[in-house]
Amino acid sequence: MKYKKILIITSLIILLILLAWSPWITKDYSKTLILTRFNQSWYGVNDGCGSFNQITNRIEPDLITLQKIPFGYKVHIEYDCGMTIYNPYINSKSKQDNIYISPLGKVYGLEK
């Protein structure tokens, strides 16, 4: 019985460490995932957000910053939106989103 408890606890600890490390969520995968979700959000919207990239043929944010954290990736994106009123106090028309990518590949925080 003790052996079974030790085996279960050890398995849970290994699973938790693996999820915290999440080696299957790489920087390239995270960037591709963000670009795909961003493009899906703004595709077909007249005067929407982002810039059209003629090489990849999709709408992309202007700046992407990725940071590996336990249990996934933290992503910061900046993008310009059409029809945004210029505010001289902010001195920018750009929007910013902080996004989290979970170990399961789910994207949280990407606003439209």
MARBA-3410 file (N, C-alpha, C, O; in Angstrom, 1 decimal):
112
0.8,-1.2,0.0,0.0,0.0,0.0,0.9,1.3,0.0,0.6,2.2,-0.7 ~ 1.9,1.3,0.8,2.8,2.4,0.8,3.5,2.6,-0.5,3.7,3.7,-1.0 ~ 3.9,1.5,-1.2,4.5,1.5,-2.4,3.6,2.2,-3.5,4.0,2.9,-4.3 ~ 2.3,1.9,-3.4,1.3,2.5,-4.3,1.2,4.0,-4.1,1.1,4.7,-5.1 ~ 1.2,4.4,-2.9,1.1,5.9,-2.6,2.3,6.6,-3.1,2.2,7.7,-3.7
3.5,6.0,-2.9,4.8,6.6,-3.3,4.8,6.7,-4.8,5.2,7.7,-5.4 ~ 4.3,5.7,-5.5,4.3,5.7,-7.0,3.3,6.7,-7.5,3.6,7.4,-8.5 ~ 2.2,6.9,-6.9,1.2,7.9,-7.3,1.7,9.3,-7.1,1.6,10.2,-7.9 ~ 2.3,9.5,-5.9,2.9,10.9,-5.6,4.0,11.2,-6.5,4.1,12.3,-7.0 ~ 4.9,10.2,-6.7,6.0,10.4,-7.6,5.5,10.7,-9.1,6.1,11.6,-9.7
4.5,10.0,-9.5,4.0,10.3,-10.9,3.4,11.7,-11.0,3.5,12.3,-12.0 ~ 2.6,12.1,-9.9,2.1,13.4,-9.9,3.1,14.5,-9.9,3.0,15.5,-10.6 ~ 4.2,14.3,-9.2,5.3,15.3,-9.1,5.9,15.4,-10.5,6.2,16.5,-11.0 ~ 6.2,14.2,-11.1,6.8,14.2,-12.5,5.9,14.9,-13.5,6.3,15.7,-14.3 ~ 4.6,14.6,-13.4,3.6,15.3,-14.3,3.6,16.8,-14.1,3.5,17.5,-15.1
3.6,17.2,-12.9,3.6,18.7,-12.6,4.9,19.3,-13.1,4.8,20.4,-13.6 ~ 6.0,18.7,-12.9,7.3,19.2,-13.4,7.2,19.3,-14.9,7.7,20.3,-15.5 ~ 6.7,18.3,-15.6,6.6,18.3,-17.0,5.7,19.4,-17.5,6.0,20.0,-18.5 ~ 4.6,19.6,-16.9,3.7,20.7,-17.3,4.3,22.0,-17.1,4.1,22.9,-17.9 ~ 5.0,22.2,-16.0,5.7,23.5,-15.7,6.8,23.7,-16.7,7.0,24.9,-17.2
7.5,22.7,-17.2,8.5,22.9,-18.1,7.9,23.0,-19.5,8.4,23.9,-20.3 ~ 6.9,22.2,-19.9,6.2,22.2,-21.1,7.2,22.4,-22.3,7.1,23.4,-23.1 ~ 8.0,21.4,-22.6,9.0,21.5,-23.7,8.3,21.4,-25.1,9.0,21.8,-26.0 ~ 7.1,21.0,-25.2,6.4,20.9,-26.5,5.9,22.3,-26.9,5.6,22.5,-28.1 ~ 5.9,23.3,-26.0,5.5,24.7,-26.3,6.8,25.4,-26.5,7.4,26.0,-25.6
7.2,25.5,-27.8,8.5,26.2,-28.1,8.2,27.6,-28.5,7.0,28.0,-28.7 ~ 9.2,28.4,-28.7,9.1,29.8,-29.1,8.5,29.9,-30.5,7.6,30.8,-30.7 ~ 9.0,29.1,-31.4,8.4,29.1,-32.7,7.0,28.7,-32.8,6.2,29.3,-33.5 ~ 6.6,27.7,-32.0,5.2,27.2,-32.0,4.3,28.3,-31.4,3.2,28.6,-31.9 ~ 4.8,29.0,-30.3,4.0,30.1,-29.7,3.8,31.2,-30.7,2.7,31.8,-30.7
4.9,31.6,-31.4,4.7,32.7,-32.3,3.8,32.3,-33.5,2.9,33.1,-33.8 ~ 3.9,31.1,-34.0,3.0,30.7,-35.0,1.5,30.6,-34.5,0.6,31.0,-35.2 ~ 1.3,30.2,-33.3,0.0,30.1,-32.7,-0.6,31.5,-32.5,-1.8,31.7,-32.9 ~ 0.2,32.5,-32.1,-0.3,33.8,-31.9,-0.6,34.5,-33.2,-1.7,35.1,-33.4 ~ 0.3,34.3,-34.2,0.0,34.9,-35.5,-1.2,34.3,-36.2,-2.0,35.0,-36.8
-1.4,33.0,-36.0,-2.6,32.3,-36.6,-3.9,32.9,-35.9,-4.9,33.2,-36.6 ~ -3.9,32.9,-34.6,-5.1,33.4,-33.8,-5.4,34.9,-34.1,-6.5,35.3,-34.3 ~ -4.3,35.7,-34.2,-4.5,37.1,-34.5,-5.1,37.3,-35.9,-6.0,38.1,-36.1 ~ -4.5,36.5,-36.9,-5.0,36.6,-38.2,-6.5,36.2,-38.3,-7.3,36.8,-39.0 ~ -6.9,35.1,-37.6,-8.2,34.6,-37.5,-9.2,35.7,-36.9,-10.3,35.8,-37.4
-8.7,36.4,-35.9,-9.5,37.4,-35.3,-9.8,38.6,-36.2,-10.9,39.1,-36.1 ~ -8.8,39.0,-37.0,-9.0,40.2,-37.8,-9.2,40.0,-39.3,-9.3,41.0,-40.0 ~ -9.2,38.8,-39.7,-9.3,38.5,-41.2,-10.7,38.9,-41.6,-11.7,38.5,-41.0 ~ -10.8,39.7,-42.7,-12.1,40.1,-43.3,-12.7,41.3,-42.6,-13.8,41.7,-43.0 ~ -12.1,41.9,-41.6,-12.6,43.1,-41.0,-12.0,44.3,-41.7,-10.8,44.5,-41.8
-12.9,45.1,-42.3,-12.4,46.3,-43.0,-11.9,47.3,-42.0,-12.5,47.6,-41.0 ~ -10.7,47.7,-42.3,-10.0,48.7,-41.4,-9.8,48.1,-40.0,-10.0,48.9,-39.0 ~ -9.5,46.9,-39.9,-9.3,46.2,-38.6,-7.9,46.5,-38.0,-7.3,47.6,-38.4 ~ -7.4,45.7,-37.2,-6.1,45.9,-36.5,-5.0,45.0,-37.2,-5.3,44.0,-37.8 ~ -3.8,45.5,-37.0,-2.6,44.8,-37.5,-2.2,45.3,-38.9,-2.9,46.1,-39.5
-1.1,44.7,-39.4,-0.6,45.1,-40.7,-0.6,43.9,-41.6,-0.4,42.8,-41.1 ~ -0.9,44.1,-42.8,-0.9,43.0,-43.8,0.5,42.7,-44.2,1.2,43.6,-44.7 ~ 0.9,41.4,-44.1,2.3,41.0,-44.5,2.1,40.3,-45.8,1.5,39.3,-45.9 ~ 2.7,40.9,-46.9,2.6,40.3,-48.2,3.3,39.0,-48.4,3.0,38.2,-49.3 ~ 4.4,38.8,-47.6,5.1,37.6,-47.7,4.3,36.4,-47.2,4.3,35.3,-47.9
3.8,36.5,-46.0,3.0,35.4,-45.4,1.5,35.5,-45.8,0.8,34.5,-45.6 ~ 1.1,36.6,-46.4,-0.3,36.8,-46.9,-1.3,36.7,-45.7,-2.3,36.1,-45.8 ~ -0.9,37.4,-44.6,-1.8,37.4,-43.5,-1.6,38.7,-42.7,-0.7,39.4,-42.8 ~ -2.6,38.9,-41.8,-2.6,40.1,-41.0,-1.8,39.8,-39.7,-2.1,38.8,-39.0 ~ -0.8,40.6,-39.3,0.0,40.3,-38.2,0.2,41.5,-37.3,0.0,42.7,-37.8
0.4,41.3,-36.0,0.7,42.5,-35.1,2.1,43.0,-35.5,2.9,42.4,-36.1 ~ 2.3,44.3,-35.1,3.6,45.0,-35.4,4.7,44.5,-34.5,5.9,44.5,-35.0 ~ 4.5,44.1,-33.3,5.5,43.7,-32.4,5.1,42.5,-31.5,4.0,42.5,-31.0 ~ 5.9,41.5,-31.4,5.6,40.3,-30.6,6.8,40.1,-29.7,7.9,40.0,-30.2 ~ 6.5,40.0,-28.4,7.6,39.7,-27.4,7.2,38.4,-26.7,6.1,38.4,-26.1
8.0,37.4,-26.7,7.7,36.1,-26.1,8.6,35.9,-24.9,9.8,36.2,-25.0 ~ 8.1,35.4,-23.9,8.9,35.1,-22.7,8.4,33.7,-22.1,7.2,33.5,-21.8 ~ 9.3,32.8,-22.0,9.0,31.5,-21.4,8.9,31.6,-19.9,9.7,32.2,-19.2 ~ 7.7,31.1,-19.4,7.4,31.1,-18.0,7.0,29.7,-17.6,6.7,28.9,-18.5 ~ 7.0,29.4,-16.3,6.5,28.1,-15.9,5.0,27.9,-16.4,4.2,28.8,-16.3
4.7,26.8,-16.9,3.4,26.4,-17.4,3.0,27.2,-18.7,1.9,27.6,-18.8 ~ 4.0,27.5,-19.6,3.6,28.1,-20.8,4.5,29.2,-21.2,5.7,29.3,-20.9 ~ 3.9,30.1,-22.0,4.5,31.3,-22.5,3.7,32.6,-22.2,2.5,32.5,-22.2 ~ 4.4,33.7,-21.9,3.8,35.0,-21.8,4.1,35.8,-23.0,5.3,35.9,-23.4 ~ 3.1,36.3,-23.7,3.3,37.0,-25.0,2.8,38.4,-24.9,1.7,38.6,-24.4
3.5,39.3,-25.4,3.1,40.7,-25.4,3.1,41.1,-26.9,4.1,41.0,-27.6 ~ 1.9,41.6,-27.4,1.8,42.1,-28.8,1.4,43.5,-28.8,0.6,44.0,-27.9 ~ 1.8,44.3,-29.8,1.4,45.6,-30.1,1.0,45.7,-31.5,1.6,45.1,-32.4 ~ -0.1,46.4,-31.8,-0.6,46.5,-33.1,-1.4,47.8,-33.3,-2.0,48.3,-32.3 ~ -1.5,48.3,-34.5,-2.2,49.5,-34.8,-3.6,49.1,-35.3,-3.7,48.1,-36.0
-4.6,49.9,-35.0,-5.9,49.7,-35.5,-6.4,50.9,-36.3,-6.1,52.0,-35.9 ~ -7.1,50.6,-37.4,-7.7,51.7,-38.2,-8.8,52.3,-37.4,-9.4,51.7,-36.5 ~ -9.2,53.5,-37.8,-10.3,54.2,-37.2,-10.1,54.5,-35.7,-11.1,54.6,-35.0 ~ -8.9,54.5,-35.2,-8.7,54.9,-33.8,-8.3,56.3,-33.7,-7.5,56.9,-34.5 ~ -9.0,57.0,-32.8,-8.8,58.4,-32.7,-7.4,58.6,-32.0,-7.1,58.0,-31.0
-6.6,59.5,-32.6,-5.3,59.8,-32.0,-5.4,60.6,-30.7,-6.2,61.6,-30.7 ~ -4.7,60.2,-29.7,-4.7,60.8,-28.4,-3.3,61.4,-28.2,-2.4,60.6,-28.0 ~ -3.2,62.7,-28.2,-1.8,63.3,-28.0,-1.2,63.0,-26.7,0.0,63.0,-26.5 ~ -2.0,62.7,-25.7,-1.4,62.4,-24.4,-0.8,61.0,-24.3,0.2,60.8,-23.6 ~ -1.3,60.1,-25.1,-0.8,58.7,-25.2,0.3,58.7,-26.3,1.3,57.9,-26.2
0.2,59.5,-27.3,1.1,59.6,-28.4,1.2,58.3,-29.2,2.3,58.0,-29.7 ~ 0.2,57.6,-29.3,0.2,56.4,-30.0,-1.2,55.9,-30.3,-2.2,56.1,-29.5 ~ -1.4,55.3,-31.5,-2.7,54.7,-31.8,-2.6,53.2,-31.5,-3.6,52.5,-31.7 ~ -1.5,52.7,-31.1,-1.4,51.2,-31.0,-2.1,50.6,-29.8,-2.2,51.3,-28.7 ~ -2.5,49.4,-29.9,-3.2,48.7,-28.9,-2.1,47.6,-28.4,-1.2,47.2,-29.1
-2.3,47.2,-27.2,-1.4,46.2,-26.6,-2.2,45.1,-25.9,-3.2,45.4,-25.3 ~ -1.7,43.9,-26.0,-2.4,42.8,-25.4,-1.3,41.9,-24.7,-0.2,41.7,-25.3 ~ -1.6,41.5,-23.5,-0.7,40.5,-22.8,-1.5,39.2,-22.9,-2.6,39.1,-22.5 ~ -0.8,38.2,-23.5,-1.4,36.9,-23.8,-0.7,35.8,-23.0,0.5,35.9,-22.8 ~ -1.4,34.8,-22.6,-0.8,33.6,-22.0,-1.1,32.4,-22.9,-2.3,32.2,-23.3
-0.1,31.6,-23.1,-0.3,30.3,-23.8,-0.1,29.2,-22.8,1.0,29.1,-22.2 ~ -1.1,28.4,-22.6,-1.0,27.3,-21.6,-0.2,26.1,-22.1,0.1,26.1,-23.3 ~ 0.2,25.2,-21.3,0.9,24.0,-21.7,0.1,23.1,-22.7,0.6,22.3,-23.4 ~ -1.2,23.3,-22.7,-2.1,22.6,-23.7,-2.3,23.3,-25.0,-3.0,22.8,-25.9 ~ -1.6,24.5,-25.1,-1.7,25.2,-26.4,-2.9,26.1,-26.5,-3.2,26.6,-27.6
-3.6,26.4,-25.4,-4.7,27.3,-25.4,-4.2,28.8,-25.3,-3.2,29.0,-24.6 ~ -4.8,29.7,-26.0,-4.4,31.1,-26.0,-5.5,31.9,-25.2,-6.7,31.8,-25.4 ~ -5.0,32.6,-24.2,-5.9,33.4,-23.3,-5.4,34.9,-23.4,-4.2,35.2,-23.2 ~ -6.3,35.8,-23.5,-6.1,37.2,-23.5,-6.0,37.9,-24.8,-5.7,39.1,-24.8 ~ -6.2,37.2,-25.9,-6.2,37.9,-27.2,-7.5,38.5,-27.4,-8.5,37.8,-27.7
-7.6,39.9,-27.4,-8.8,40.6,-27.6,-9.1,40.9,-29.0,-8.1,41.0,-29.8 ~ -10.3,41.1,-29.4,-10.7,41.6,-30.7,-11.3,42.9,-30.6,-11.7,43.5,-31.6
END
